[in-house]
């Protein structure tokens, strides 16, 4: 006699580009359900998302491009658990999920080393113009000039969750002065994280590199806009590995084009994937 698995159907609606497929996590996921449906492209709209998930008892959500609205959740009457591969759940209607008896889980410490290292890499790549110089040399050029080091500069970390706290450590590790902003600062947190909390305006004025590590909420939606760019140094670098909607993209482009800031390292955008020919793809001071 075999033991019945916890779920009859588990669906992964959006593993593009593949994150779980081919890893030990795929084996673990398949062990949870009698049947597993794995999709390697993102649903084009809510109707397609529902078509994939409507009979599922469990869903593992990889990308935030799927919006789990009340309508989508209601259209999945068998759904018992929605597991989000990541920290943010801003794309899930949590009150609706609770009303419908759907458990929503996330991975709060997901990717803290990976994402923070990526953010630091972006800051270094922008400050040293690595991509531009590489392309120049490949075309026969020989780039010479001043190397912009981050040692001794000020890193402003916006958001002090697991990733933000790891970013604080990395910044200090390469000799940067680090300050931070969080929605709920306290002397106890400052002591625990070994960092000075500043008001956002002061952090923006002082920082040479500004790195965003925030969940998307009513407070952080559009947190960095035209007024905030106006406060920054014209040598500042903005790094965003958190949520595209935390930054006003039009204001960012204007700041980059005008030289109001020196550059940006971006891993997230307002609309993903980034459209072919988007203005951000044409700017040399963006990675």
N, C-alpha and C positions, 0 to 999 in steps of 0.2 A: 504493500500500500504506500503510495506516495503522498507527501504532504502538499496540501494546496498552497499555492503562492498567495501573497497578500492581496494582489489585484488581478482582475481578469484582463484588463487592458491598460497598458501604460503608453502614452504618446509623447514623443519629443517632436514638437511641431516646427522647430526652427534652428536646427544645428548647422548654421551657415555663417561664416566658415566653420568647419567641424571643430568642436571643442572636446566633446565626450567620445565621439566615435573612434574606435580603435584604441581606447585606453582601458585601464582596469575599471574605470567608472562605468563604462558601457556594460561590462560583465556584471557589475553590481546592479545596474539598472535592470538588466534583463532577468536577473534572478528574482526580481520583485513581482513579476507579472507573468501570467500564462501566455499572454500575447503582447508583443511590443511593436509599435509602428514608429519608424524613425524617418524623419523628413530632413533632407539635406539642402533645402532652400527655404526662404522665408515666405510666409503667406503674403499674398499681394494685398489683401484687405481682411476685414473682420469676417466676411462670409467664408472666405477660404480657410481662415483660422478655425472657425466653428466646424466646418466640414471635416477638418482633421481631428478635432477633439471631441465631437459631440457624444461619442460613446465611451470616452475614456473615464476610468476611475481615478487615474493618476496622470499628471502632466508634469514633465520637467521642462521648464522654460529657460532657454539659453539667451535669447536676445530680447531687449526691451522694445523692439519694433512691433511685437505683438501686444496690443492693448487689451487687457483683461477687464473690459467694461462690464457693467451690470448686465447688458444685453448679451455679451459673449458668455459670461458665466451662467446666466439663466438658460442659455441654449445648450448647456452641457449638464444635463440633469443627473448624470451618473458620477460627476466629478466629486471626489472626496478630498484630494490633496493636490495643491499646486506648489511645486518646489521650484524656486527661482535660483538659477545658477548665477549668483552674484549678491551684492549687498542691497541694491536699490529695489524698492517695490512700488515706486511712484507710478508705474504703468498698470498697477492692479487696484481695482476698486475694493479696498479692504472692508468697508462697511457692508457692501453687497456680498462679499465672500462670507463674512461672518453670518449674515442673515440666512444665506443659503447652506450653511453648515459645511463650508469648504475650508479646510485648514490650509493656510498659506505659510510657507517656510522660506527662509533665505539663508545665505551663508555669510554671516556678519564679518568674519575675518578673511573672507575670500581674497586671495591675491595680494595681501599686504606687501610681501617682499617683491613680488613680480611687478605690481603696478607702481610702487614707489621707485623701484629701480628704473622702470620705463620712464617715469616722469623726470628723474634725474638725468637719464640719457638724453631725453628731448632737450632739457635745459642746456646740457653740455654741447649737443649738436648744433643748437641754434646759436649759442654764444660764440662758438668757434667756426660757424658757417661751414660745417663739415660737408654737407650735401653740395652746396654751391662750389666749394673748392674742389671736391672730388670730380664734379662734372667739368670744371674748368681744366683740370689736369688731364682728364680723359680726352679732351679736345686739343691737347697740345700746349696748353697754357702752363704757367709756372707761378702759382700764387705765392706771393711773399707779403709779409706785413705783420702788424701787431697781433699777438695772440691775446684774446680776451679771457682771462682766467676768472674763475668763480671764487677762488680762495680769498678770504677776507671780505667778500661781498655779503650782502644781506639777502637771506631767503625768507620770504613771507609765505607761510603755510596757512591756507584757508581751509578749515575743517580739520578736526583732530580725532577722527575715528582711527581704526586700526591702520589704514593706509597713511593718513596724515601724520600719525605718530611715528611710523616707520620713516616717513620722509624727513621728519625733524632729525632723526638719528643719522640718516644718510647725509643731510646737509652739514651737520656738525662734523661728520666723518671726513669731509673734504675741506674742512676749515672755514665753513661759512658761519656767519652770525645768523641765528635763526630766531624769528619772531612768529607769532601765530595769532589767528582769530578763530573764535568758535562762537556759536550762538549762546552757549552757557558757560562763560569763563568763570573760574574761581581760583583763589589762592591755592587750594588743595590740588586742583588739576595742574596748575602751573608748576607746583613743586613735583608732582608725580611725573609730568612729562619733561621736566627740566627745560622749560621754555617761558618766555615772557609773552603774555597775551596783550595785544594792543587793540584799540578800536580799529575798525576796518579802514577808515580814512587814513589813520596814521600808518598802518601797515602798508597801504598802497603808496604813500608818499616816500617811505623809507626803503622799500624793497627794490633790489636789483633783479631778483627772480621772484615771481609770484606764482605759486602752484596751488591749483584748486583740487580739493579732495572732499567734496560735499555731496550729500544725497540731495535729490531734487525735491524741494518742499515749497510751500508758499513763500517762505523767507528767501530761499536761495534761487528761485526762478528769476532770471534776469539780474542776478546779484551784481554782475559786472557789466555796466553799461557805459554810455557816453560820459556821464559825470565821473565815474570811477576811473576811466581811462585818462581823463583830464588831470587827475591827481597824480598819475604815475610819472616816473622819470622818463625822459625820452630815450634813455638807454635800457629801459626795463624790458624783461622778457616774461611773457605770460605762458604758463603751461597749464593745460586742461586735460586731465585724464578722468574726470568725474562724470559730468553730464553736459551735453552740448547746450541745453537750454539754460544753464547757469550763466551763460555769457550771451549778451546781445551781439549776434553775429555781424549785423550791419555796422554797429559801433566798433567792433573789432577790426573789420576790414578798413573802415575809415581811419582808425588809429594806425594801422600798419601802412596804409598808403601814404598818409601824411607825415610819417616819421614820428608820430606822437609817442609810439613805443618802438623798440628796436626789432622785436620779432615775437613769434609765437610758436610753441610746440603743441600740436593738437592731436589727441587720440579720439576725440568725440566731436560731434557736430549736431546742429539743430535737426537736420534731416540726414538719416543714414540709410544706405551708403551715400557718400558725397557725390552729387551729380557731376557727370562729365562736363568739363569746361567751367566748373564753379570758380568764382573769382579767387577763392583761397588757393586753388591749385595753380594759379598764375603768379603768385607772389613769391619772390625769392627768399623773403625773410620769414617764411612759414615752413615748418616741417610737420 
